[in-house]
């Protein structure tokens, strides 16, 4: 059964306290290779049957309406994983 993966991230202009906390932890560990960390959400939807354009359109609508908060988050990816 195919799976559709939806990735949601905080809007770039908003603070990401979780990402900031991880960035601070990395710095305390001596890891200096990264200039920033942002933390998002990943949703996996298992599809019964084939993934058609209609199914993808439905997932994009669900992602915008249910899986993300459009005020503070962006849907950054919708991908089919076999």
Buried (B, 14 or more C-beta within 10 A) or exposed (E): EBBBBBBBBBEEEEEBEEBBEBBEEBEEEEEEEEEEBBEBEEBEBEBEEEBEEEBBEEBBEBBBEEBBEEEEBBBEEBEEEE
